[in-house]
Amino acid sequence: MLSGVSVLEIKQSLSRLSARERREVQVYLHQLKRTTPVWKKATAKRIRDVQAGRSTTLEQLETRYRRA
């Protein structure tokens, strides 16, 4: 955690940013999330599932939602 800076202070600072600056922070946090071992493991599993044919095609989704 940051020394001497509370979560509330960070939130207050974020609320004062411009829309463009908030977007930059959002992109940074998203990129940071993608470097965690949990994210990497989940993504690798999804890729293996797709490669093994365990996925839903666009055509299957369209058929499924046309019936609904």
C-alpha positions in Angstrom: 0.0 0.0 0.0 1.1 3.6 -0.5 2.8 5.2 2.5 0.7 7.8 4.1 -2.1 7.8 1.5 -5.5 6.4 2.3 -7.9 4.8 -0.2 -10.3 7.7 0.5 -7.6 10.2 -0.5 -6.9 8.3 -3.7 -10.6 8.2 -4.5 -10.9 11.9 -3.8 -8.0 12.7 -6.1 -9.5 10.5 -8.8 -12.8 12.3 -8.6 -11.0 15.6 -9.4 -9.4 14.3 -12.6 -10.6 15.2 -16.1 -12.4 12.6 -18.1 -9.3 12.0 -20.2 -7.1 11.5 -17.1 -9.7 9.1 -15.5 -9.6 7.1 -18.8 -5.8 6.9 -18.6 -6.0 5.6 -15.0 -8.7 3.1 -16.1 -6.5 1.8 -18.9 -3.5 1.6 -16.5 -5.5 -0.4 -13.9 -6.8 -2.7 -16.7 -3.3 -3.4 -17.9 -2.1 -3.9 -14.3 -4.9 -6.5 -13.8 -3.7 -8.4 -16.9 -0.3 -9.0 -15.4 -1.6 -11.0 -12.4 -1.0 -14.8 -12.2 -4.7 -15.4 -11.8 -5.6 -13.5 -15.0 -2.8 -15.2 -16.9 -3.9 -18.7 -15.7 -7.6 -18.0 -16.6 -6.7 -16.7 -20.0 -4.5 -19.7 -20.8 -7.4 -22.0 -19.8 -9.8 -20.2 -22.1 -7.2 -20.4 -25.0 -6.8 -24.2 -24.4 -10.6 -24.6 -24.3 -11.0 -22.9 -27.7 -8.1 -24.9 -29.2 -9.7 -28.1 -28.0 -13.0 -27.1 -29.6 -14.8 -26.3 -26.3 -16.2 -23.0 -27.2 -19.4 -21.6 -28.6 -19.4 -20.3 -32.2 -21.1 -17.1 -33.3 -23.6 -19.1 -35.3 -24.5 -21.1 -32.2 -25.0 -18.0 -30.2 -27.2 -16.4 -32.9 -29.3 -19.6 -33.1 -29.7 -19.7 -29.3 -30.8 -16.1 -29.0 -33.1 -16.1 -32.0 -35.2 -18.7 -30.2 -35.4 -16.7 -27.0 
